[in-house]
Amino acid sequence: MDAWQAAALPVVQALSAVGSRFNISGNSAPATVAAFDELKSAAQGAKTWYLNHPCPTPSAGGHFLGMVEAYRAMADVTLDNLARLRDPEMDSSD
């Protein structure tokens, strides 16, 4: 488990670094979209890494994937909401 944690640390740090850079109130809409696109990409990269490097402890792996999915969900929801702000006619059932 120690070896897996050591290998996972840079992945977690990269994802956290992207997530910690947000200051939505001070960003323009294009900058916010770009930041959340980067967060979505980082989350996908972390998930891909995990799928190629599964955790030897299932419960710890579940926590790792839960964190990754939370970042991804935050990016997805924010990007959807920003798109709706740009186009109020957007229908969520599409």
C-alpha positions in Angstrom: 0.0 0.0 0.0 2.9 2.4 0.8 4.2 2.1 -2.8 0.8 2.7 -4.2 0.3 5.8 -2.0 3.7 7.1 -3.1 2.8 6.6 -6.7 -0.7 8.2 -6.3 0.6 11.3 -4.5 1.7 13.2 -7.6 -1.7 12.4 -9.2 -3.6 13.7 -6.2 -1.3 16.8 -5.9 -1.9 17.7 -9.6 -5.6 17.3 -9.2 -5.7 19.3 -6.0 -3.5 22.1 -7.5 -5.9 22.5 -10.4 -8.9 22.6 -8.0 -7.2 25.1 -5.7 -6.7 27.7 -8.3 -10.3 28.8 -8.5 -11.4 32.3 -7.8 -14.6 32.4 -9.8 -15.7 35.8 -8.6 -12.6 37.4 -10.1 -12.4 35.4 -13.3 -14.0 36.2 -16.7 -16.4 33.7 -18.1 -13.9 32.4 -20.7 -11.3 32.0 -17.9 -13.7 30.2 -15.7 -14.7 27.8 -18.5 -11.0 27.1 -19.3 -10.3 26.5 -15.6 -13.1 24.0 -15.3 -12.2 22.3 -18.6 -8.7 21.9 -17.1 -10.2 20.4 -13.9 -12.4 18.0 -15.9 -9.3 16.9 -17.8 -7.2 16.5 -14.7 -10.0 14.4 -13.1 -10.2 12.2 -16.2 -6.4 11.8 -16.1 -6.5 10.8 -12.5 -9.2 8.2 -13.2 -7.2 6.8 -16.1 -4.1 6.6 -13.9 -6.1 4.7 -11.3 -7.6 2.3 -13.8 -4.0 1.4 -14.8 -2.8 1.4 -11.2 -5.5 0.0 -9.0 -5.2 0.4 -5.3 -4.3 -2.9 -3.4 -6.8 -1.8 -0.7 -10.3 -1.6 -2.2 -11.6 0.8 0.5 -8.7 3.3 -0.2 -9.2 2.9 -3.9 -12.9 3.7 -3.4 -12.0 6.9 -1.6 -9.5 7.9 -4.3 -12.2 7.3 -7.0 -14.7 9.2 -4.9 -12.5 12.2 -4.7 -11.8 12.1 -8.5 -15.5 11.8 -9.3 -16.3 14.7 -7.0 -13.8 16.9 -8.9 -15.2 15.7 -12.2 -18.8 16.3 -11.1 -18.0 19.8 -9.9 -16.5 20.6 -13.3 -19.4 19.0 -15.2 -22.1 20.9 -13.2 -20.3 24.2 -13.4 -19.7 23.9 -17.2 -23.4 23.0 -17.7 -24.5 25.9 -15.6 -22.2 28.3 -17.4 -23.6 27.0 -20.8 -27.2 27.6 -19.5 -26.2 31.2 -18.5 -24.9 31.8 -22.0 -28.0 30.2 -23.6 -31.1 30.3 -21.3 -33.1 28.4 -23.9 -30.9 25.3 -23.3 -33.1 22.4 -22.3 -31.6 19.9 -19.8 -33.5 17.0 -21.5 -31.5 17.2 -24.7 
